[in-house]
Amino acid sequence: MTTGTVWVEDPPHEPDGPVKAVIDTNVWVNIFLQKAVSDPRQPYADIDSALKDREFVPIYCAETRDELDYILKDGRNVGVKYKIRPDLVDDFIGAIFYEAGIFVEITGYVFVSSDEDDDMFAEAAVVGGAQFLVTEDPDLHEDSVKQYLCPHGIRVIWPNQFRRMLGELRA
């Protein structure tokens, strides 16, 4: 919980439709690694299952999709370290974005995070009408980001909070 009017306790979501969320690259990378190299990061299995069951719809833009592609194939040595085949990355990205996701176009003129590379996630959340921005990145949990997203009914939450919320919707 944060101070002031930044935090939205109960964000609006469509009771009869899936939750819409922007999922940060760090979460997608963990989901991918769990699947591709049998990494036992079980917390991410719940998010992956919810995606397969269409319990949420990922919102993405070209910039967020391209960042994930780069990191899994080349960036930060994830692709090299785990010897990831590019076709597996293409299949994963196709499944989460092209088959299940909502594509939005952003302007690149939103500046709310201390890390300018993270602003694309905040802008995509607003443009796509997301209820959540799910991330492990502390820069996206800053008050400046929450102040930008709050008037749009968007909460910035950690993956474990997202899993809990999806579990409550299933119950």
N, C-alpha and C positions, 0 to 999 in steps of 0.2 A: 504494500500500500504506500502511496506517496502522498505528499501534502497538497493542500489547496483543492482546486476544482479539476485537477489534472486527471484523476482516476475515475473511470466509469465502473461502478460495481457490477451492474447487470446490463451488459450491452444488448442492444436489440438484435434479435435474429429471427428469421422466418421460422415459425413453429412447424410448418409443413414442408419446409425445404431444407436443403443441406446448409451448413455453416459455410460462409465464405471466408477464406483466410489467405494472407500472404505468408508464405513459409520462407524464412531466411535460408540462404545457401548453407550455413553451418548445419542446419537441421537436415536438409536434403542429403548432404554429404554423409552424415551419420546413418541415415536410413539406407542409403546406397551401400555403404560399407558393410552394414549389418547383413544385407542381402547378398552382395557380391562376393564377400570374402569370409562369410560366416563369422563376422565379428559379433560377439555376444552382448551387444548393447540393447538389451531387451526393451528398455523404455521406448525405443523408436519403433518397435514392432507394432505397438498399438496405433501409432499414427499411420503407419503403412497400411494396416488392416482397415482403418477408418477410411483411408483414401480408396482402397479397393472396394469397400462397401458403399462408396459414394456418400459417406456421412459428412464429408466436407468437400468443398470445391476449392482447389488452389487457384489463386489469382497470380498472374505473372506478366511480365513485360519482356521485351526482347533483351533488355540489359540484364535482368535477373536470370533468364534462361542461359544467356551467353556466359555469364559468370560461373554458373554451375558447370556448364560444359568445359570451360577452361580449367577450373579447379580439379574436376575429376579426371581430365585427360592429361593436363600439363602442370597446372599451378600447384604451388606448395608441395610438390613432389607426391601428392596423393596418388596420382596415376602411376608414377614410377615406383613408389614405395610398395604399393599393393599389386603392381603388375596388372593393372586394369586394362582390359581389352576395350578399344574405342567403340566397338559395336555394342557392348554391354551398356556403355554410357548412353549411346544413342537410343537404345531400347528403353532405358530407364527414363530419359528425358521425354521420349515420345509418350510413354505411358502416363507420366504425371502431368505433362503440360498439354500435349496435343489431343490426348484422348479424354482427359478428365478436367483440364483447366480452362480458365477464362483468360483470354489474352486482352491486355489493355495497352494503350500507347501512352507514354509519359513524355513530358516536356524536358525534363532534366533541369528545371528551374526551381526546384524545391531544395532549400538549404536549411535543414533543421537539426542534423546530427553533427557531432564533433568530427565524425569521419564522413567526408563527403561521398565516399563510395556506398554508404548506407542509405543515403537519401532516396535512392530509387525504390527501396522497399516501402518507405513511408508514402511516397507519391503513388505508387501502384495500389496501395491499400485504399487510399482516398478515391482514386479514379475508378477502381473496381468495386467500390462499395463493400469492402471487407468488414467483417466484425472484429477480426483479430489480425495482429501481426505477431507471428510466432518466431521467437529468436532466442539464441543463447548469447548474443552479442550485447555486452553492457552499453555500448554506444547507442543502441536502439532503445534501451531502457531509460535513457536520460529524460529528465523533465521536459526539455525543449521538444523532443519527439512526441511525448505524450500530450503536451499542450497543443501541438499541431493536429494530432489525431483525435483527441477527445471530442471536439465539436462535431466530428463526423461519426461519433458512436463507435470508434475503433479502440480496442484495448491492445496494448503491447504486453504479451505474456510469454512466460517460459514454456518450453515443451512439456514439462511435467504438469503445468496448469492446463495446457491444452488437452493433454491426455485425460486428465480428471474431468474436464468439462465435457469432452466427447463421451466419456463413460457415463456421466450423469444424464446425457441426452438419450443414451441407449436404454437406461433403466426405466 
